[in-house]
């Protein structure tokens, strides 16, 4: 194995604490929100990874704080997922169905904190973390990272120190979001990544194919195993970046006065994970370290929490009121050891993919089961996502020509069906669809009722489609209308990527205006 020893960060001297207000000067804690990009929840040691030393820095947060065993993202696509954390609303309620800009009729978390005496900063991906490209509306400091430095631990340390210095100068507590780019594609050692220079900075430890394994939701194949090696090396490099940020915080003298919350925005960018509503698409690490407030080593395995809960949690901790319209609940009572029997399920969704193609899906997750409704799964549409162009899916497609078992699995990936139901107690990776199993029909009906209630309570635009789920012709007609609306959005609104299904996005000059007159009209 190649070992890279991380250099001492000389840029940290003099220590930040010399210019910051005295510790404890503010009753409002500093808040550091660290995210990883495209990382499965179980890719780190504290959530079950058996790869030695894969994530020592992230795991240290779990050892010194608490983790939620059953934590979920609301969706498995970057921009809608990240904005859910910042606005406390389901994507279909906030209007953020895909990668376009939304002018909301409410204030997001960074806006409220910024107007309430916090210094706000977003290190990497401010565009994906903000509802519009007017970063000054949300952040006192926004840092856009491009090229190889997005994978460099010392660069994250440097920019985080800049945020701390800004907060010190302002004399305010900080709310800082640090978005680590790894393990987003291209992975370490991917040909595309090497070509673009992303491998300029490698992980502190390199794993071989002998060190890793293929998750059960993908077929066994040497090329898929190589992609998993590259993925886990990227997870390791991301953990190095987390460690560098934590080093800065420790040397600043503010570690004892800072709440740290760590998550991943969704699952790995491979089939049946990212862009899906399966557990491997939605589940996330949710680790909280808060010295003096949260007991070290605590694990909450009783409650289900999700992205909509982040905003009310932070406002609760900061002693600020939660605005009307926020759909989540604070997790602070759970951190304090209180029980909440209502946290027995999570409502999740997928709307448009990053290119603006509509694949509307809804799900109800409990600890034991998951029910999924695919409004596009009529057998007349073919699914596509970011994984469509990556190695593992291409290998599956190639294998399907000769292997009947892989062919069945691949055909299900791209065609799906209208309804899915899985018993996660015996099938944690959702491989065996039980929707027609007579032994589960009573339970499935209960999940259908629960989904209908959640859709009604949130004004979900997909209610009509769900009501027509047994009529394939009617459902296909509804889907085609929804996809036509998605195409219009792709053609019209300012996009957070340079191209989408309609072509180049530089011509798009409108911002989606969210208001009561268009909620649900997607």
Steps between C-alpha positions, in 0.01 A plus 500: 500500500610853432494717809481877475570683824297817523728801541469731799273788410737792544227728371327466835750712691431724677216311665154627417410523867727803533253708302171339596283609791559315826351153512155505649451869424185417303211283616450395139731213410713496189364251246714302257302297245722258308369306202646234274389466139351174366604278792302198617414511868676167567826596331654622826611304802248638746216382273630154431781515245748218559784671312765578763580868549256614229366799696684572826417871503127456440494212745661721763191721484282198575728392783494847656136573422188309400369349181153428370479149362189569289563831325379579149524755226169613354622436148804349329601783269756765596333841469153402630658303784738772612233767485265289710751530785503877457125557466335226709249416226436209268626574147147497358405761762804725450482482121854363478423194288827502310807716429339836429479822702195563718400839641324389816226679691667402828836545670751218501715400797811703404286809440339473844833439671669780308227741609524376859864571577675204336786519254402261219744325269480231233826330402460326162174452311322824602302472178364159594437606861308819413160539339625772264841614379480818709744362756516828694136446592600193700871513580746754638768284338450263207789303354474335160753221450606386155742241372735277700489714817145374559668175609781659707488484878721805554287716273190425708700587812609830347149602401348394831759712680390790280144449621613498864698817443192663346288406800768634734514830317121527514498404868226244433451127547526310173279272297736339252410236241799305370411284199769238436502403129602136548393233426309663212601388153760487361639267764867489587683304226208530255639571152288816474625621836862441405444685172348799683773509762284399795756239604756772571402451862459142611363338814727452801458125455432321172289186508530214250227281354588246767394749768151574369185317393204554270170591672224238465287721274765478222620186317843350553741601227871599498429839343233581758743396773754745355240776508427417864872523579508844342186598689640399840828677429289810436315446829840485670612822330177665613565389857845660472326828412268464799806448719665814368190707580481350849870583552427864424209504742710342775786744454260794495411439862131484415449125489330500840250766391407352164226258405608278211248312288614262225294345216523376141263651244397154365636163396788405273467596130435145385188303400237445770657767724516864387181613321299225668269475800657179628683506834832519316380818332349678800662390826773728632737519791369760746766569760483777760789611717414767755739512796327524833157448342510160330645195671793333328419175324122534512303318229133568425356190335141566604405802291498584131627845404537665161627806317191712568588476871834677464376859471265487801774325699752777434245774574403324822864478606556866413193601701317631194134439405417254224305676221164384377528265205798302627400134473763337722538480878797582721716205600625685810256312729642174367853619574382569853373145537128558452287246316276587204271215388390700195841456337420158360519572126654729239325637190742528206486601136673533165382738231724604208854379442794740466436536128136594550341168400199414716501173696248571780517254789377498860584274794419423859791356699476339841779313674352170377340574162501732202214567258577681172265650241648561153272725297718439193518120541230409248735295282508770230787712635871440552679630807823699474716666762860600561590133547384425144831628366728345763688172486289281728175552313673451166649176628154387613361580157777298337458208741124496439557378144631165625387468863122454551517591869682827429267563206199479733663736745609748230157499336345577837745788549398674180128408493397451864128454571229717652523363854778340703509362853795358692548332836822661619533261793604221264576708190686818608607592146151468347565216257175302523183691408211361707223718357302195382579274795168403664660482845574875492182645350356632826829673585531639147152650522601675822802650323284613210271678745794661676646621172166644391474685832851645468434612145173664602651673803779651292297593192698263282449553126525121452172422677305460177759260363491292819121479480532363143777250581296199384409653162814485284356711217383777732825490697709522183299800383563676832870414485537639147339826611736519799800434278387770258495742794848384597625566148355850515688560826822376340449736207405802710655532846851589607673165536772409746693306233620612160270263314187288544263294285412810297862582420719785624351697790674834448190633325271426796429831673193441719481400867216278617275711721353302787168617634163374605372529145745245366560258788429157359479626142810324372 
